[in-house]
C-alpha cells in the first residue's frame, strides 16, 4: 500500500532524507522510528504530498506522489504531529467540515461522521467546542478527521505526543483496533510505542534507513549473547569467579549490591538455556538463590545499538 523507492529530499543544500526505500503492506502497522531530526517528519510530508521529493519516488495505493498527488491524497488519512483545528467549532461540525473537504458524498456525510466519532470515542463530546476539550480528546478528534473519509492508509506523525499515560493507552488501543482493516504507518521516537503497536519497525538516522524488520528479528540481529539476571544472598566477591567455571557462561558482572544480597547479569552462549545448571550450582554452594530470570533486550537497546553502530561507520 505504501512503496518508497530511492527517496531523497533536500532543503537547500541540506539532504534531510537520502536514498530511502521501504514498503508497507496492506493491513500492516509499521513504526517509523528515529531520533529527532532523523528524517521521519520529512518522509511523512513527502508521503502525504505536502512536499515533493527532490529525487526518487513514492506510491500510495499505486498512485505516485509526484504525478498523481490528488489521487494519492484521497487514499490517505493524515494526523500531523501538531494538528490545527478550528477551536470554536463543535466536534461534529468540524468533522462534517472535514468530510466535505474530503469529497465525501453528501448523502454519506452523517453516517461517516457518526462512524468516525464512535470509532474514536468522541461521540460523547460531539456538541462541545474543540477548544474546550482535553489534549486526549483533541487527539482523538484528530484521528477521527483522518478516518472520516474511510481511507485505506493512515499516516500518523507522533500520535501520542503530549498525552498523559491513560490517554496514551487509549490512543494506542484505538490504533491497534485499526490493524488489518487499514494500513498504518506511524512515526515516533518513543520506543515503547513502537514495541507495543508495530508488527514491523523501520529505523532511520541522519536521513538514511538503518534497519527494517520485526522487533523480534531486530533483537536477534543485535543480541550476541543471552543474559540471565540472578540474585543470591551470598555476598562474597568470590561468587563471580566461581560461576565462570560453568562452560556456557561468557561474562558475569554485578548489577546491584545490597546489604544482604547481590544481583548479577550473567551472559551465556546464544541458544543455550543454562538456568537449571546455574540454579543447581548455586543451591549446591548454599548461596541462597533468591531470583533467576532471563533478561529480554528491549527495542530501546536495539535502537541504541543500531544507531551507534551506524554512526561509528560514518
Secondary structure, DSSP 8 states (H G I E B T S, - for coil): -EEEEEEEEEETTEEEEEEEEEEE-TT-EEEEE--TTSSHHHHHHHHTTSS--SEEEEEETTEETTT-HHHHHHTEEEE-SS----TTSBHHHHHHHHHHHTT--GGGHHHHHHHHHHHTT-GGGTTSBGGGS-HHHHHHHHHHHHHTT--SEEEEESTTTT--HHHHHHHHHHHHHTBTTBEEEEEES-HHHHHHH-SEEEEEETTEEEEEE-HHHHHHHH--SEEEEEEES---THHHHHHTTSTTEEEEEEEEE-SS-EEEEEEE-TT---HHHHHHHHHHTT--EEEEEEE---HHHHHHHHHHHHHHH-
